[in-house]
Amino acid sequence: MRHLAIGVITATIPVILWAQIEGGKTSVQGLMDRIFSNLARITKYSLSEDEFKKKEHEAEIKQLLKDTTQSVKTATQQHELKNPIMKISGEVLATQFADAENAFNSGHKSYARWMVNSSLSICMSCHAQVSKANQPFDDLFRQNNFKEKYDQAELRFVLRNYDKALPMYTELIDNFPTNKLPVEKLETSLKRKVAIFARIKRDPAVAIQALEKDLKNKNIPKYLHKNIESWIALFNEWKKEKDVDVTKLTDSEILKFIEKQMKKDVWDKLQESESPRSVTYLRVSGVLYDYMATHPITKITPEILYYLAICDHELNNNFFYSLAELYLKECVIKYPTSKIAKKCFLKYEDIITSSFTGSAGTDIPDDVQRELKTMSDKINGK
């Protein structure tokens, strides 16, 4: 965990949301109110690539990222959040926002946007552990008050409220193009829909029925039709197989299942879609989550982290906000002597290098370079 400097905070943040100080101690509730107020303002921009990159929003986003990074770090130091599960979530969240702030200030706004949106999922995973978990997320909806159905669906998707997001995406697709939905948002809507069916609901029959209905919309661009056809083909293959019962599988059996599912063949080369194995990656990652939940103590944890990272990275944020870097980092830091640790590090290094590479070349911030060196030293026994 890198150390984050606490800087001077400007008066742009509402006074009522400043962390409350009582008897020399920082109020967790005050910090959380402040963090969620910031998130409500950031998501107005982060749900749209164009809005997030606009010069006119740059100063506000910079300040919000800075303040949120500081507030999250301060919150993780409070004794109320020291239980093991919340501690891990808090530390991950602090790193996420620090990386987002770093990337945004370095001009890597797409990467920063991804970090912000994936951070919301981490927030949700932590709040799901306590009662009244939905309250702060309801506040995000009220404060943003999105008028566009697409934006409403995206925020619900980010916050894992899939039952409400799915019908919204379906409506957007059904009404294309009379609803004047941009093609790129149509594409995202289709991918989100597939993600919900493949990873969350895991019901190939229902997925096939829904996607075949989408194919009947002749106004959907041809390249998206090709994608839908390949998704249906994989759901059909899935439908022929027996359900995977992770409670009855051994470590070696789950690894065999993963390797078999992810193996590419001639079919992949013949497909015209951009990512023929998307449904497979979504399915495999869902099964791996279940396996880890039912096998909290397993010798293949580093291998599972690696394959989860591969799945998320291959999906490239198009279906879910990727947590690939987090899985790879966990693999290296927690299991440096495992056989797969080096592969985890090399993949992590490649992803990070690519994220800080643009038309002007590669510009990796100093603290990120130090982190890479620390991870490299760890797996090399230094």
C-alpha positions in Angstrom: 0.0 0.0 0.0 1.5 3.3 -1.1 1.6 6.3 1.3 -0.7 9.1 0.3 0.1 12.7 1.2 -2.7 14.7 2.8 -3.0 18.0 1.0 -4.9 21.2 1.4 -8.6 20.8 0.5 -10.4 23.7 -1.2 -13.7 25.1 -0.2 -15.5 23.5 -3.2 -16.7 20.6 -1.0 -19.9 21.4 0.9 -19.1 22.4 4.5 -21.8 20.1 6.0 -19.9 17.1 4.5 -16.6 17.8 6.1 -15.4 15.0 8.4 -16.9 15.6 11.8 -14.3 15.9 14.6 -15.5 14.9 18.1 -13.0 14.7 20.9 -10.1 14.7 18.5 -11.5 11.7 16.6 -12.7 11.7 13.0 -16.4 10.6 12.5 -16.7 7.6 10.2 -20.2 8.7 9.3 -19.0 12.2 8.4 -16.3 10.7 6.2 -18.7 8.3 4.5 -21.2 11.2 3.8 -18.4 13.1 2.2 -17.1 10.2 0.1 -20.6 9.5 -1.2 -21.2 13.1 -2.0 -18.0 13.1 -4.0 -19.0 9.9 -5.8 -22.4 11.3 -6.7 -20.7 14.2 -8.4 -18.0 12.1 -10.1 -20.4 9.6 -11.6 -22.1 12.4 -13.5 -19.0 12.4 -15.6 -17.5 8.9 -15.2 -20.5 7.1 -16.8 -19.7 8.9 -20.0 -16.2 8.7 -21.7 -16.8 12.1 -23.4 -17.9 13.9 -20.3 -15.1 12.6 -18.3 -12.5 13.8 -20.8 -13.9 17.3 -21.3 -11.5 20.1 -20.4 -14.2 22.1 -18.7 -14.7 19.3 -16.1 -11.0 18.7 -15.5 -10.5 21.0 -12.4 -13.6 19.7 -10.6 -12.8 16.0 -11.3 -9.2 16.5 -10.1 -10.4 18.1 -6.8 -13.0 15.4 -6.3 -10.5 12.6 -6.9 -8.0 14.2 -4.5 -10.5 14.7 -1.8 -12.0 11.2 -2.1 -8.6 9.6 -2.0 -7.8 11.4 1.2 -11.1 10.7 2.8 -11.0 7.0 2.0 -7.5 6.7 3.4 -8.6 8.5 6.6 -11.7 6.3 6.9 -9.6 3.1 6.7 -7.7 4.2 9.7 -10.8 4.4 11.9 -11.2 1.6 14.5 -14.8 1.0 13.3 -13.5 -0.2 10.0 -10.8 -2.5 11.3 -12.6 -5.8 11.0 -10.7 -8.0 8.5 -13.2 -7.9 5.6 -13.8 -4.2 5.7 -10.1 -3.6 6.2 -9.3 -5.4 3.0 -12.1 -3.6 1.1 -11.0 -0.2 2.5 -7.3 -0.7 1.5 -8.2 -1.8 -2.0 -10.5 1.2 -2.3 -7.8 3.6 -1.1 -5.4 2.2 -3.7 -8.1 2.4 -6.4 -8.7 6.1 -5.9 -5.0 6.9 -5.5 -4.4 5.2 -8.8 -7.3 7.0 -10.4 -6.0 10.3 -9.2 -2.6 9.5 -10.4 -3.7 8.5 -13.8 -6.1 11.4 -14.3 -3.3 13.9 -13.3 -1.0 12.2 -15.7 -3.5 12.6 -18.6 -4.5 9.0 -18.7 -8.2 9.8 -18.3 -9.7 6.6 -19.8 -7.8 4.5 -17.3 -8.8 6.9 -14.5 -12.4 6.6 -15.5 -12.2 2.8 -15.4 -10.7 3.0 -11.9 -13.5 5.2 -10.6 -16.3 3.1 -12.0 -14.7 -0.2 -10.7 -14.3 1.5 -7.3 -18.1 1.8 -7.0 -18.3 -2.0 -7.2 -15.8 -2.3 -4.3 -18.0 0.1 -2.3 -21.0 -2.0 -3.0 -19.3 -5.2 -2.0 -18.4 -3.7 1.4 -21.8 -2.2 2.1 -23.5 -5.4 1.2 -22.1 -6.8 4.5 -24.1 -4.5 6.7 -27.8 -3.6 7.2 -29.2 -0.5 5.5 -26.6 -1.1 2.8 -28.7 0.5 0.0 -29.0 3.9 1.6 -25.9 5.6 0.3 -26.4 4.1 -3.2 -30.0 5.4 -3.2 -28.5 8.8 -2.5 -26.4 8.5 -5.6 -29.5 8.1 -7.7 -31.3 11.0 -6.0 -28.3 13.4 -6.3 -27.6 12.5 -9.9 -31.2 12.4 -11.1 -30.2 11.1 -14.5 -32.7 11.9 -17.2 -31.3 9.4 -19.8 -32.4 5.8 -19.3 -29.0 4.6 -20.5 -27.3 6.6 -17.7 -29.8 5.2 -15.2 -29.1 1.6 -16.4 -25.3 2.1 -16.2 -25.3 3.4 -12.7 -27.5 0.5 -11.6 -25.2 -1.9 -13.4 -22.1 -0.4 -11.7 -23.7 -0.8 -8.3 -24.7 -4.4 -9.1 -28.5 -3.7 -9.1 -28.8 -6.1 -12.1 -32.6 -6.8 -11.8 -33.3 -3.2 -12.4 -30.6 -2.6 -15.0 -31.5 -5.6 -17.2 -35.1 -4.4 -18.3 -33.7 -0.9 -18.9 -31.0 -2.2 -21.3 -33.7 -4.4 -23.0 -35.9 -1.5 -23.5 -33.1 0.6 -25.0 -32.2 -2.2 -27.4 -35.9 -2.9 -28.4 -36.5 0.8 -29.2 -33.3 1.3 -31.3 -33.1 3.5 -33.4 -36.3 5.4 -32.8 -35.0 6.3 -29.3 -31.9 7.9 -31.0 -29.5 5.9 -28.8 -26.0 6.2 -30.1 -24.6 3.0 -31.6 -21.8 2.8 -29.1 -24.3 2.9 -26.2 -26.4 0.3 -28.0 -23.3 -1.9 -28.2 -22.6 -1.5 -24.5 -26.3 -2.2 -23.6 -26.0 -5.5 -25.5 -22.8 -6.4 -23.7 -24.2 -5.6 -20.3 -27.2 -7.7 -21.0 -25.0 -10.7 -22.0 -22.9 -10.2 -18.9 -25.9 -10.4 -16.6 -27.2 -13.6 -18.3 -23.7 -15.3 -18.4 -22.2 -14.4 -15.1 -25.1 -13.5 -12.8 -28.2 -15.4 -13.9 -26.2 -18.2 -15.7 -29.2 -19.3 -17.6 -28.3 -20.1 -21.3 -31.8 -20.9 -22.3 -33.2 -17.5 -21.3 -30.1 -15.8 -22.7 -30.7 -17.4 -26.1 -34.3 -16.4 -26.2 -33.5 -12.8 -25.3 -30.7 -12.5 -27.8 -32.7 -14.1 -30.7 -35.3 -11.4 -30.1 -32.5 -8.8 -30.4 -31.4 -10.3 -33.7 -34.9 -9.6 -35.2 -34.2 -5.9 -34.9 -32.8 -5.3 -38.4 -31.7 -1.8 -37.6 -28.9 -3.1 -35.3 -25.6 -2.7 -37.2 -24.3 -5.8 -39.0 -21.1 -6.1 -36.8 -23.3 -6.2 -33.7 -25.4 -8.9 -35.4 -22.2 -10.9 -35.8 -21.5 -10.5 -32.1 -24.9 -11.6 -31.1 -24.7 -14.7 -33.3 -21.4 -15.7 -31.7 -22.9 -15.2 -28.2 -25.9 -17.3 -29.1 -23.6 -20.1 -30.4 -21.7 -20.2 -27.1 -24.8 -20.2 -25.0 -26.1 -23.1 -27.2 -22.9 -25.0 -26.4 -23.3 -24.2 -22.7 -26.9 -25.4 -22.8 -25.7 -28.9 -23.9 -23.4 -29.3 -20.9 -24.3 -30.4 -17.4 -24.5 -27.8 -14.7 -21.3 -27.3 -12.9 -21.6 -28.1 -9.2 -18.6 -26.5 -7.6 -19.3 -28.1 -4.2 -18.5 -31.5 -5.7 -15.4 -30.6 -7.7 -11.8 -31.0 -6.4 -9.0 -28.5 -7.1 -7.7 -30.5 -10.0 -11.1 -30.9 -11.5 -11.9 -27.2 -11.4 -8.5 -26.4 -13.1 -9.3 -29.0 -15.8 -12.7 -27.3 -16.3 -11.1 -23.9 -16.7 -8.5 -25.0 -19.1 -11.0 -26.9 -21.2 -13.4 -23.9 -21.4 -10.8 -21.3 -22.2 -9.0 -23.3 -24.9 -9.4 -21.7 -28.3 -9.9 -23.7 -31.4 -10.7 -23.3 -35.1 -14.2 -22.0 -34.3 -12.7 -18.9 -32.8 -10.7 -18.1 -35.9 -13.8 -18.5 -38.1 -15.9 -16.0 -36.1 -16.3 -12.4 -37.3 -17.2 -11.1 -33.9 -14.7 -9.0 -32.0 -14.5 -11.3 -29.0 -15.9 -14.8 -29.7 -15.1 -16.2 -26.2 -16.8 -13.4 -24.2 -19.6 -15.7 -22.9 -17.0 -18.3 -21.9 -15.0 -15.8 -19.9 -18.1 -14.6 -18.2 -19.2 -18.1 -17.4 -15.7 -19.3 -16.2 -15.3 -16.2 -13.9 -18.7 -16.8 -12.4 -17.9 -20.5 -11.7 -14.5 -19.4 -10.1 -16.3 -16.9 -7.8 -18.6 -19.7 -6.6 -15.6 -22.1 -6.1 -13.8 -19.6 -4.0 -16.9 -19.0 -2.0 -17.4 -22.7 -1.2 -13.6 -23.4 -0.9 -12.2 -20.5 1.1 -9.1 -22.5 1.9 -7.7 -24.0 -1.3 -4.1 -24.6 -2.6 -5.1 -23.2 -6.0 -6.1 -19.7 -4.9 -3.2 -18.1 -6.9 -4.3 -20.0 -10.0 -7.9 -18.9 -9.6 -6.7 -15.3 -9.2 -4.7 -15.6 -12.4 -7.6 -17.0 -14.4 -10.0 -14.5 -13.0 -7.6 -11.8 -14.1 -7.4 -13.3 -17.6 -11.1 -13.4 -17.9 -11.6 -9.8 -16.8 -8.8 -8.5 -19.0 -10.1 -10.3 -22.1 -13.5 -8.9 -21.5 -11.8 -5.4 -21.4 -14.4 -3.6 -19.3 -17.0 -4.1 -22.0 -19.1 -6.5 -19.9 -18.1 -5.8 -16.3 -15.7 -3.2 -14.9 -12.5 -5.2 -14.8 -10.7 -6.1 -11.6 -7.8 -7.9 -13.4 -5.1 -5.8 -11.9 -6.4 -6.4 -8.4 -6.4 -10.1 -8.8 -2.9 -10.2 -10.3 -1.5 -8.0 -7.6 -3.1 -10.2 -4.9 -1.5 -13.3 -6.6 2.0 -11.7 -6.4 1.8 -10.1 -3.0 0.1 -13.0 -1.1 1.5 -16.0 -3.1 5.0 -14.9 -4.3 6.4 -18.5 -4.2 3.5 -20.1 -6.1 4.3 -21.5 -9.6 2.0 -19.0 -11.2 3.2 -15.9 -9.4 5.6 -14.9 -12.2 2.9 -15.2 -14.8 0.7 -13.0 -12.6 3.4 -10.4 -12.4 4.3 -10.4 -16.1 0.6 -10.0 -17.0 0.2 -7.2 -14.4 3.3 -5.4 -15.7 2.0 -5.6 -19.2 -1.5 -4.2 -18.3 0.0 -1.4 -16.3 2.5 -0.5 -19.0 -0.2 -0.4 -21.6 -2.5 1.7 -19.5 0.2 4.4 -19.2 1.1 4.3 -22.9 -0.2 6.7 -25.5 0.8 8.4 -28.7 3.6 10.2 -26.9 5.1 7.0 -25.6 5.1 5.3 -22.2 5.0 7.5 -19.1 4.7 5.4 -15.9 4.5 7.5 -12.7 7.4 7.0 -10.3 5.3 5.5 -7.5 3.9 2.9 -10.0 7.4 2.0 -11.1 8.4 1.5 -7.5 5.4 -0.7 -7.0 6.4 -2.8 -10.0 9.9 -3.2 -8.7 8.7 -4.2 -5.2 6.5 -6.9 -6.8 9.3 -8.1 -9.0 11.7 -8.3 -6.0 9.0 -10.2 -4.1 8.7 -13.0 -6.6 12.4 -13.2 -7.1 12.9 -13.7 -3.3 14.7 -10.3 -2.7 
